[in-house]
Amino acid sequence: MDLTTARWRKSTRSSGTGDDCVEVAMLPGVVAVRDSKDPGGPGLLFTPGEWAAFVRAIRRGGDQR
C-alpha cells in the first residue's frame, strides 16, 4: 500500500520535539502506523478493529487478552 500521501498525526503525548513517538494515519479500511524518527520507513497496517482493540488495551493499562 502506498502511504506517501497519507495524513499522519502524532500523539498529543509525544515528546516536546515531537520526534520520539509513533504516527498514525487513518485510511479507508486500514490504520497505518510508523515511527516518527523514520517517516520514509515502513508502516505497519492494521484493520480498524485491530487498532481499536490496541487502543482499548493501552487505555486499560496493558495486555487485556
mmCIF file of the N, C-alpha and C atoms, coordinates in Angstrom:
data_MODEL
# 
_entry.id   MODEL 
# 
loop_
_atom_site.group_PDB 
_atom_site.id 
_atom_site.type_symbol 
_atom_site.label_atom_id 
_atom_site.label_alt_id 
_atom_site.label_comp_id 
_atom_site.label_asym_id 
_atom_site.label_entity_id 
_atom_site.label_seq_id 
_atom_site.pdbx_PDB_ins_code 
_atom_site.Cartn_x 
_atom_site.Cartn_y 
_atom_site.Cartn_z 
_atom_site.occupancy 
_atom_site.B_iso_or_equiv 
_atom_site.pdbx_formal_charge 
_atom_site.auth_seq_id 
_atom_site.auth_comp_id 
_atom_site.auth_asym_id 
_atom_site.auth_atom_id 
_atom_site.pdbx_PDB_model_num 
ATOM 1   N N  . MET A 1 1  ? 0.850   -1.181  0.000  1.00 0.00 ? 1  MET A N  1 
ATOM 2   C CA . MET A 1 1  ? 0.000   0.000   0.000  1.00 0.00 ? 1  MET A CA 1 
ATOM 3   C C  . MET A 1 1  ? 0.894   1.243   0.000  1.00 0.00 ? 1  MET A C  1 
ATOM 4   N N  . ASP A 1 2  ? 0.576   2.171   -0.859 1.00 0.00 ? 2  ASP A N  1 
ATOM 5   C CA . ASP A 1 2  ? 1.337   3.418   -0.956 1.00 0.00 ? 2  ASP A CA 1 
ATOM 6   C C  . ASP A 1 2  ? 0.885   4.378   0.150  1.00 0.00 ? 2  ASP A C  1 
ATOM 7   N N  . LEU A 1 3  ? 1.795   4.723   1.047  1.00 0.00 ? 3  LEU A N  1 
ATOM 8   C CA . LEU A 1 3  ? 1.482   5.596   2.182  1.00 0.00 ? 3  LEU A CA 1 
ATOM 9   C C  . LEU A 1 3  ? 2.041   7.008   2.012  1.00 0.00 ? 3  LEU A C  1 
ATOM 10  N N  . THR A 1 4  ? 2.549   7.318   0.819  1.00 0.00 ? 4  THR A N  1 
ATOM 11  C CA . THR A 1 4  ? 3.195   8.619   0.623  1.00 0.00 ? 4  THR A CA 1 
ATOM 12  C C  . THR A 1 4  ? 2.230   9.796   0.724  1.00 0.00 ? 4  THR A C  1 
ATOM 13  N N  . THR A 1 5  ? 0.958   9.582   0.461  1.00 0.00 ? 5  THR A N  1 
ATOM 14  C CA . THR A 1 5  ? 0.002   10.686  0.538  1.00 0.00 ? 5  THR A CA 1 
ATOM 15  C C  . THR A 1 5  ? -0.856  10.642  1.809  1.00 0.00 ? 5  THR A C  1 
ATOM 16  N N  . ALA A 1 6  ? -0.546  9.715   2.698  1.00 0.00 ? 6  ALA A N  1 
ATOM 17  C CA . ALA A 1 6  ? -1.324  9.588   3.938  1.00 0.00 ? 6  ALA A CA 1 
ATOM 18  C C  . ALA A 1 6  ? -1.133  10.829  4.806  1.00 0.00 ? 6  ALA A C  1 
ATOM 19  N N  . ARG A 1 7  ? -2.181  11.185  5.546  1.00 0.00 ? 7  ARG A N  1 
ATOM 20  C CA . ARG A 1 7  ? -2.101  12.301  6.502  1.00 0.00 ? 7  ARG A CA 1 
ATOM 21  C C  . ARG A 1 7  ? -1.767  11.733  7.872  1.00 0.00 ? 7  ARG A C  1 
ATOM 22  N N  . TRP A 1 8  ? -0.537  11.911  8.270  1.00 0.00 ? 8  TRP A N  1 
ATOM 23  C CA . TRP A 1 8  ? -0.040  11.350  9.515  1.00 0.00 ? 8  TRP A CA 1 
ATOM 24  C C  . TRP A 1 8  ? -0.275  12.318  10.662 1.00 0.00 ? 8  TRP A C  1 
ATOM 25  N N  . ARG A 1 9  ? -0.583  11.770  11.830 1.00 0.00 ? 9  ARG A N  1 
ATOM 26  C CA . ARG A 1 9  ? -0.717  12.605  13.034 1.00 0.00 ? 9  ARG A CA 1 
ATOM 27  C C  . ARG A 1 9  ? 0.064   11.959  14.162 1.00 0.00 ? 9  ARG A C  1 
ATOM 28  N N  . LYS A 1 10 ? 0.576   12.813  15.029 1.00 0.00 ? 10 LYS A N  1 
ATOM 29  C CA . LYS A 1 10 ? 1.367   12.347  16.168 1.00 0.00 ? 10 LYS A CA 1 
ATOM 30  C C  . LYS A 1 10 ? 0.525   12.378  17.426 1.00 0.00 ? 10 LYS A C  1 
ATOM 31  N N  . SER A 1 11 ? 0.921   11.582  18.359 1.00 0.00 ? 11 SER A N  1 
ATOM 32  C CA . SER A 1 11 ? 0.247   11.552  19.651 1.00 0.00 ? 11 SER A CA 1 
ATOM 33  C C  . SER A 1 11 ? 0.393   12.891  20.351 1.00 0.00 ? 11 SER A C  1 
ATOM 34  N N  . THR A 1 12 ? -0.640  13.288  21.068 1.00 0.00 ? 12 THR A N  1 
ATOM 35  C CA . THR A 1 12 ? -0.549  14.503  21.878 1.00 0.00 ? 12 THR A CA 1 
ATOM 36  C C  . THR A 1 12 ? 0.406   14.296  23.050 1.00 0.00 ? 12 THR A C  1 
ATOM 37  N N  . ARG A 1 13 ? 0.788   13.063  23.303 1.00 0.00 ? 13 ARG A N  1 
ATOM 38  C CA . ARG A 1 13 ? 1.717   12.744  24.395 1.00 0.00 ? 13 ARG A CA 1 
ATOM 39  C C  . ARG A 1 13 ? 3.143   12.548  23.905 1.00 0.00 ? 13 ARG A C  1 
ATOM 40  N N  . SER A 1 14 ? 3.421   12.940  22.672 1.00 0.00 ? 14 SER A N  1 
ATOM 41  C CA . SER A 1 14 ? 4.779   12.783  22.156 1.00 0.00 ? 14 SER A CA 1 
ATOM 42  C C  . SER A 1 14 ? 5.719   13.754  22.857 1.00 0.00 ? 14 SER A C  1 
ATOM 43  N N  . SER A 1 15 ? 6.993   13.535  22.680 1.00 0.00 ? 15 SER A N  1 
ATOM 44  C CA . SER A 1 15 ? 7.989   14.384  23.336 1.00 0.00 ? 15 SER A CA 1 
ATOM 45  C C  . SER A 1 15 ? 7.872   15.827  22.855 1.00 0.00 ? 15 SER A C  1 
ATOM 46  N N  . GLY A 1 16 ? 8.503   16.732  23.560 1.00 0.00 ? 16 GLY A N  1 
ATOM 47  C CA . GLY A 1 16 ? 8.449   18.153  23.215 1.00 0.00 ? 16 GLY A CA 1 
ATOM 48  C C  . GLY A 1 16 ? 8.910   18.455  21.806 1.00 0.00 ? 16 GLY A C  1 
ATOM 49  N N  . THR A 1 17 ? 9.878   17.679  21.307 1.00 0.00 ? 17 THR A N  1 
ATOM 50  C CA . THR A 1 17 ? 10.350  17.893  19.942 1.00 0.00 ? 17 THR A CA 1 
ATOM 51  C C  . THR A 1 17 ? 9.484   17.169  18.927 1.00 0.00 ? 17 THR A C  1 
ATOM 52  N N  . GLY A 1 18 ? 8.627   16.254  19.407 1.00 0.00 ? 18 GLY A N  1 
ATOM 53  C CA . GLY A 1 18 ? 7.713   15.556  18.509 1.00 0.00 ? 18 GLY A CA 1 
ATOM 54  C C  . GLY A 1 18 ? 8.349   14.500  17.648 1.00 0.00 ? 18 GLY A C  1 
ATOM 55  N N  . ASP A 1 19 ? 9.601   14.124  17.956 1.00 0.00 ? 19 ASP A N  1 
ATOM 56  C CA . ASP A 1 19 ? 10.269  13.137  17.112 1.00 0.00 ? 19 ASP A CA 1 
ATOM 57  C C  . ASP A 1 19 ? 10.551  11.829  17.838 1.00 0.00 ? 19 ASP A C  1 
ATOM 58  N N  . ASP A 1 20 ? 9.869   11.583  18.920 1.00 0.00 ? 20 ASP A N  1 
ATOM 59  C CA . ASP A 1 20 ? 10.122  10.386  19.711 1.00 0.00 ? 20 ASP A CA 1 
ATOM 60  C C  . ASP A 1 20 ? 8.805   9.655   19.969 1.00 0.00 ? 20 ASP A C  1 
ATOM 61  N N  . CYS A 1 21 ? 8.086   9.365   18.893 1.00 0.00 ? 21 CYS A N  1 
ATOM 62  C CA . CYS A 1 21 ? 6.778   8.739   19.060 1.00 0.00 ? 21 CYS A CA 1 
ATOM 63  C C  . CYS A 1 21 ? 6.398   8.013   17.776 1.00 0.00 ? 21 CYS A C  1 
ATOM 64  N N  . VAL A 1 22 ? 5.200   7.505   17.758 1.00 0.00 ? 22 VAL A N  1 
ATOM 65  C CA . VAL A 1 22 ? 4.662   6.911   16.540 1.00 0.00 ? 22 VAL A CA 1 
ATOM 66  C C  . VAL A 1 22 ? 3.682   7.891   15.911 1.00 0.00 ? 22 VAL A C  1 
ATOM 67  N N  . GLU A 1 23 ? 3.449   7.697   14.649 1.00 0.00 ? 23 GLU A N  1 
ATOM 68  C CA . GLU A 1 23 ? 2.466   8.486   13.922 1.00 0.00 ? 23 GLU A CA 1 
ATOM 69  C C  . GLU A 1 23 ? 1.413   7.530   13.368 1.00 0.00 ? 23 GLU A C  1 
ATOM 70  N N  . VAL A 1 24 ? 0.190   8.017   13.266 1.00 0.00 ? 24 VAL A N  1 
ATOM 71  C CA . VAL A 1 24 ? -0.933  7.207   12.812 1.00 0.00 ? 24 VAL A CA 1 
ATOM 72  C C  . VAL A 1 24 ? -1.616  7.909   11.648 1.00 0.00 ? 24 VAL A C  1 
ATOM 73  N N  . ALA A 1 25 ? -2.031  7.128   10.674 1.00 0.00 ? 25 ALA A N  1 
ATOM 74  C CA . ALA A 1 25 ? -2.813  7.645   9.545  1.00 0.00 ? 25 ALA A CA 1 
ATOM 75  C C  . ALA A 1 25 ? -4.043  6.756   9.378  1.00 0.00 ? 25 ALA A C  1 
ATOM 76  N N  . MET A 1 26 ? -5.213  7.367   9.400  1.00 0.00 ? 26 MET A N  1 
ATOM 77  C CA . MET A 1 26 ? -6.464  6.643   9.182  1.00 0.00 ? 26 MET A CA 1 
ATOM 78  C C  . MET A 1 26 ? -6.769  6.662   7.688  1.00 0.00 ? 26 MET A C  1 
ATOM 79  N N  . LEU A 1 27 ? -6.836  5.503   7.098  1.00 0.00 ? 27 LEU A N  1 
ATOM 80  C CA . LEU A 1 27 ? -7.100  5.365   5.668  1.00 0.00 ? 27 LEU A CA 1 
ATOM 81  C C  . LEU A 1 27 ? -8.350  4.514   5.474  1.00 0.00 ? 27 LEU A C  1 
ATOM 82  N N  . PRO A 1 28 ? -8.942  4.523   4.299  1.00 0.00 ? 28 PRO A N  1 
ATOM 83  C CA . PRO A 1 28 ? -10.127 3.697   4.076  1.00 0.00 ? 28 PRO A CA 1 
ATOM 84  C C  . PRO A 1 28 ? -9.838  2.212   4.332  1.00 0.00 ? 28 PRO A C  1 
ATOM 85  N N  . GLY A 1 29 ? -10.444 1.667   5.367  1.00 0.00 ? 29 GLY A N  1 
ATOM 86  C CA . GLY A 1 29 ? -10.310 0.246   5.668  1.00 0.00 ? 29 GLY A CA 1 
ATOM 87  C C  . GLY A 1 29 ? -9.041  -0.183  6.357  1.00 0.00 ? 29 GLY A C  1 
ATOM 88  N N  . VAL A 1 30 ? -8.164  0.751   6.683  1.00 0.00 ? 30 VAL A N  1 
ATOM 89  C CA . VAL A 1 30 ? -6.889  0.387   7.307  1.00 0.00 ? 30 VAL A CA 1 
ATOM 90  C C  . VAL A 1 30 ? -6.365  1.541   8.150  1.00 0.00 ? 30 VAL A C  1 
ATOM 91  N N  . VAL A 1 31 ? -5.617  1.197   9.189  1.00 0.00 ? 31 VAL A N  1 
ATOM 92  C CA . VAL A 1 31 ? -4.927  2.183   10.014 1.00 0.00 ? 31 VAL A CA 1 
ATOM 93  C C  . VAL A 1 31 ? -3.439  1.916   9.861  1.00 0.00 ? 31 VAL A C  1 
ATOM 94  N N  . ALA A 1 32 ? -2.683  2.934   9.472  1.00 0.00 ? 32 ALA A N  1 
ATOM 95  C CA . ALA A 1 32 ? -1.243  2.802   9.289  1.00 0.00 ? 32 ALA A CA 1 
ATOM 96  C C  . ALA A 1 32 ? -0.517  3.449   10.466 1.00 0.00 ? 32 ALA A C  1 
ATOM 97  N N  . VAL A 1 33 ? 0.578   2.820   10.877 1.00 0.00 ? 33 VAL A N  1 
ATOM 98  C CA . VAL A 1 33 ? 1.387   3.319   11.993 1.00 0.00 ? 33 VAL A CA 1 
ATOM 99  C C  . VAL A 1 33 ? 2.842   3.305   11.546 1.00 0.00 ? 33 VAL A C  1 
ATOM 100 N N  . ARG A 1 34 ? 3.576   4.372   11.902 1.00 0.00 ? 34 ARG A N  1 
ATOM 101 C CA . ARG A 1 34 ? 5.003   4.427   11.561 1.00 0.00 ? 34 ARG A CA 1 
ATOM 102 C C  . ARG A 1 34 ? 5.777   5.108   12.677 1.00 0.00 ? 34 ARG A C  1 
ATOM 103 N N  . ASP A 1 35 ? 7.080   4.945   12.638 1.00 0.00 ? 35 ASP A N  1 
ATOM 104 C CA . ASP A 1 35 ? 7.995   5.562   13.598 1.00 0.00 ? 35 ASP A CA 1 
ATOM 105 C C  . ASP A 1 35 ? 8.260   6.997   13.148 1.00 0.00 ? 35 ASP A C  1 
ATOM 106 N N  . SER A 1 36 ? 8.035   7.960   14.025 1.00 0.00 ? 36 SER A N  1 
ATOM 107 C CA . SER A 1 36 ? 8.227   9.361   13.644 1.00 0.00 ? 36 SER A CA 1 
ATOM 108 C C  . SER A 1 36 ? 9.681   9.688   13.327 1.00 0.00 ? 36 SER A C  1 
ATOM 109 N N  . LYS A 1 37 ? 10.622  8.897   13.843 1.00 0.00 ? 37 LYS A N  1 
ATOM 110 C CA . LYS A 1 37 ? 12.045  9.131   13.550 1.00 0.00 ? 37 LYS A CA 1 
ATOM 111 C C  . LYS A 1 37 ? 12.435  8.653   12.151 1.00 0.00 ? 37 LYS A C  1 
ATOM 112 N N  . ASP A 1 38 ? 11.559  7.863   11.525 1.00 0.00 ? 38 ASP A N  1 
ATOM 113 C CA . ASP A 1 38 ? 11.850  7.307   10.208 1.00 0.00 ? 38 ASP A CA 1 
ATOM 114 C C  . ASP A 1 38 ? 10.621  7.437   9.305  1.00 0.00 ? 38 ASP A C  1 
ATOM 115 N N  . PRO A 1 39 ? 10.231  8.684   8.967  1.00 0.00 ? 39 PRO A N  1 
ATOM 116 C CA . PRO A 1 39 ? 8.998   8.877   8.199  1.00 0.00 ? 39 PRO A CA 1 
ATOM 117 C C  . PRO A 1 39 ? 9.019   8.240   6.812  1.00 0.00 ? 39 PRO A C  1 
ATOM 118 N N  . GLY A 1 40 ? 10.183  7.990   6.266  1.00 0.00 ? 40 GLY A N  1 
ATOM 119 C CA . GLY A 1 40 ? 10.267  7.336   4.963  1.00 0.00 ? 40 GLY A CA 1 
ATOM 120 C C  . GLY A 1 40 ? 10.328  5.824   5.068  1.00 0.00 ? 40 GLY A C  1 
ATOM 121 N N  . GLY A 1 41 ? 10.377  5.325   6.291  1.00 0.00 ? 41 GLY A N  1 
ATOM 122 C CA . GLY A 1 41 ? 10.472  3.888   6.518  1.00 0.00 ? 41 GLY A CA 1 
ATOM 123 C C  . GLY A 1 41 ? 9.135   3.190   6.374  1.00 0.00 ? 41 GLY A C  1 
ATOM 124 N N  . PRO A 1 42 ? 9.128   1.913   6.685  1.00 0.00 ? 42 PRO A N  1 
ATOM 125 C CA . PRO A 1 42 ? 7.895   1.136   6.514  1.00 0.00 ? 42 PRO A CA 1 
ATOM 126 C C  . PRO A 1 42 ? 6.824   1.509   7.530  1.00 0.00 ? 42 PRO A C  1 
ATOM 127 N N  . GLY A 1 43 ? 5.602   1.254   7.167  1.00 0.00 ? 43 GLY A N  1 
ATOM 128 C CA . GLY A 1 43 ? 4.480   1.447   8.074  1.00 0.00 ? 43 GLY A CA 1 
ATOM 129 C C  . GLY A 1 43 ? 3.843   0.104   8.387  1.00 0.00 ? 43 GLY A C  1 
ATOM 130 N N  . LEU A 1 44 ? 3.278   -0.002  9.550  1.00 0.00 ? 44 LEU A N  1 
ATOM 131 C CA . LEU A 1 44 ? 2.523   -1.193  9.923  1.00 0.00 ? 44 LEU A CA 1 
ATOM 132 C C  . LEU A 1 44 ? 1.057   -0.929  9.621  1.00 0.00 ? 44 LEU A C  1 
ATOM 133 N N  . LEU A 1 45 ? 0.365   -1.934  9.113  1.00 0.00 ? 45 LEU A N  1 
ATOM 134 C CA . LEU A 1 45 ? -1.037  -1.771  8.744  1.00 0.00 ? 45 LEU A CA 1 
ATOM 135 C C  . LEU A 1 45 ? -1.911  -2.645  9.640  1.00 0.00 ? 45 LEU A C  1 
ATOM 136 N N  . PHE A 1 46 ? -3.009  -2.059  10.111 1.00 0.00 ? 46 PHE A N  1 
ATOM 137 C CA . PHE A 1 46 ? -3.952  -2.746  10.973 1.00 0.00 ? 46 PHE A CA 1 
ATOM 138 C C  . PHE A 1 46 ? -5.367  -2.519  10.463 1.00 0.00 ? 46 PHE A C  1 
ATOM 139 N N  . THR A 1 47 ? -6.245  -3.478  10.722 1.00 0.00 ? 47 THR A N  1 
ATOM 140 C CA . THR A 1 47 ? -7.656  -3.243  10.433 1.00 0.00 ? 47 THR A CA 1 
ATOM 141 C C  . THR A 1 47 ? -8.175  -2.272  11.485 1.00 0.00 ? 47 THR A C  1 
ATOM 142 N N  . PRO A 1 48 ? -9.277  -1.585  11.220 1.00 0.00 ? 48 PRO A N  1 
ATOM 143 C CA . PRO A 1 48 ? -9.843  -0.702  12.239 1.00 0.00 ? 48 PRO A CA 1 
ATOM 144 C C  . PRO A 1 48 ? -10.166 -1.443  13.544 1.00 0.00 ? 48 PRO A C  1 
ATOM 145 N N  . GLY A 1 49 ? -10.615 -2.691  13.449 1.00 0.00 ? 49 GLY A N  1 
ATOM 146 C CA . GLY A 1 49 ? -10.912 -3.474  14.645 1.00 0.00 ? 49 GLY A CA 1 
ATOM 147 C C  . GLY A 1 49 ? -9.666  -3.787  15.459 1.00 0.00 ? 49 GLY A C  1 
ATOM 148 N N  . GLU A 1 50 ? -8.584  -4.141  14.772 1.00 0.00 ? 50 GLU A N  1 
ATOM 149 C CA . GLU A 1 50 ? -7.317  -4.405  15.467 1.00 0.00 ? 50 GLU A CA 1 
ATOM 150 C C  . GLU A 1 50 ? -6.818  -3.147  16.160 1.00 0.00 ? 50 GLU A C  1 
ATOM 151 N N  . TRP A 1 51 ? -6.901  -2.030  15.474 1.00 0.00 ? 51 TRP A N  1 
ATOM 152 C CA . TRP A 1 51 ? -6.444  -0.763  16.054 1.00 0.00 ? 51 TRP A CA 1 
ATOM 153 C C  . TRP A 1 51 ? -7.278  -0.385  17.270 1.00 0.00 ? 51 TRP A C  1 
ATOM 154 N N  . ALA A 1 52 ? -8.589  -0.538  17.172 1.00 0.00 ? 52 ALA A N  1 
ATOM 155 C CA . ALA A 1 52 ? -9.468  -0.219  18.292 1.00 0.00 ? 52 ALA A CA 1 
ATOM 156 C C  . ALA A 1 52 ? -9.155  -1.097  19.503 1.00 0.00 ? 52 ALA A C  1 
ATOM 157 N N  . ALA A 1 53 ? -8.889  -2.385  19.275 1.00 0.00 ? 53 ALA A N  1 
ATOM 158 C CA . ALA A 1 53 ? -8.538  -3.289  20.376 1.00 0.00 ? 53 ALA A CA 1 
ATOM 159 C C  . ALA A 1 53 ? -7.219  -2.864  21.012 1.00 0.00 ? 53 ALA A C  1 
ATOM 160 N N  . PHE A 1 54 ? -6.257  -2.458  20.209 1.00 0.00 ? 54 PHE A N  1 
ATOM 161 C CA . PHE A 1 54 ? -4.965  -1.988  20.723 1.00 0.00 ? 54 PHE A CA 1 
ATOM 162 C C  . PHE A 1 54 ? -5.151  -0.744  21.588 1.00 0.00 ? 54 PHE A C  1 
ATOM 163 N N  . VAL A 1 55 ? -5.915  0.211   21.097 1.00 0.00 ? 55 VAL A N  1 
ATOM 164 C CA . VAL A 1 55 ? -6.140  1.447   21.839 1.00 0.00 ? 55 VAL A CA 1 
ATOM 165 C C  . VAL A 1 55 ? -6.864  1.160   23.159 1.00 0.00 ? 55 VAL A C  1 
ATOM 166 N N  . ARG A 1 56 ? -7.861  0.276   23.121 1.00 0.00 ? 56 ARG A N  1 
ATOM 167 C CA . ARG A 1 56 ? -8.568  -0.095  24.360 1.00 0.00 ? 56 ARG A CA 1 
ATOM 168 C C  . ARG A 1 56 ? -7.608  -0.716  25.373 1.00 0.00 ? 56 ARG A C  1 
ATOM 169 N N  . ALA A 1 57 ? -6.734  -1.603  24.913 1.00 0.00 ? 57 ALA A N  1 
ATOM 170 C CA . ALA A 1 57 ? -5.768  -2.250  25.805 1.00 0.00 ? 57 ALA A CA 1 
ATOM 171 C C  . ALA A 1 57 ? -4.815  -1.217  26.428 1.00 0.00 ? 57 ALA A C  1 
ATOM 172 N N  . ILE A 1 58 ? -4.351  -0.279  25.637 1.00 0.00 ? 58 ILE A N  1 
ATOM 173 C CA . ILE A 1 58 ? -3.459  0.765   26.138 1.00 0.00 ? 58 ILE A CA 1 
ATOM 174 C C  . ILE A 1 58 ? -4.179  1.596   27.197 1.00 0.00 ? 58 ILE A C  1 
ATOM 175 N N  . ARG A 1 59 ? -5.397  1.965   26.940 1.00 0.00 ? 59 ARG A N  1 
ATOM 176 C CA . ARG A 1 59 ? -6.159  2.780   27.893 1.00 0.00 ? 59 ARG A CA 1 
ATOM 177 C C  . ARG A 1 59 ? -6.403  2.032   29.203 1.00 0.00 ? 59 ARG A C  1 
ATOM 178 N N  . ARG A 1 60 ? -6.505  0.716   29.125 1.00 0.00 ? 60 ARG A N  1 
ATOM 179 C CA . ARG A 1 60 ? -6.704  -0.099  30.328 1.00 0.00 ? 60 ARG A CA 1 
ATOM 180 C C  . ARG A 1 60 ? -5.402  -0.368  31.064 1.00 0.00 ? 60 ARG A C  1 
ATOM 181 N N  . GLY A 1 61 ? -4.290  -0.082  30.428 1.00 0.00 ? 61 GLY A N  1 
ATOM 182 C CA . GLY A 1 61 ? -3.004  -0.250  31.096 1.00 0.00 ? 61 GLY A CA 1 
ATOM 183 C C  . GLY A 1 61 ? -2.230  -1.479  30.705 1.00 0.00 ? 61 GLY A C  1 
ATOM 184 N N  . GLY A 1 62 ? -2.502  -2.036  29.569 1.00 0.00 ? 62 GLY A N  1 
ATOM 185 C CA . GLY A 1 62 ? -1.681  -3.165  29.120 1.00 0.00 ? 62 GLY A CA 1 
ATOM 186 C C  . GLY A 1 62 ? -2.433  -4.206  28.349 1.00 0.00 ? 62 GLY A C  1 
ATOM 187 N N  . ASP A 1 63 ? -1.871  -5.387  28.336 1.00 0.00 ? 63 ASP A N  1 
ATOM 188 C CA . ASP A 1 63 ? -2.404  -6.511  27.569 1.00 0.00 ? 63 ASP A CA 1 
ATOM 189 C C  . ASP A 1 63 ? -3.672  -7.029  28.234 1.00 0.00 ? 63 ASP A C  1 
ATOM 190 N N  . GLN A 1 64 ? -4.766  -7.011  27.521 1.00 0.00 ? 64 GLN A N  1 
ATOM 191 C CA . GLN A 1 64 ? -6.055  -7.450  28.050 1.00 0.00 ? 64 GLN A CA 1 
ATOM 192 C C  . GLN A 1 64 ? -6.621  -8.599  27.238 1.00 0.00 ? 64 GLN A C  1 
ATOM 193 N N  . ARG A 1 65 ? -5.826  -9.582  26.939 1.00 0.00 ? 65 ARG A N  1 
ATOM 194 C CA . ARG A 1 65 ? -6.286  -10.722 26.123 1.00 0.00 ? 65 ARG A CA 1 
ATOM 195 C C  . ARG A 1 65 ? -7.370  -11.367 26.839 1.00 0.00 ? 65 ARG A C  1 
# 
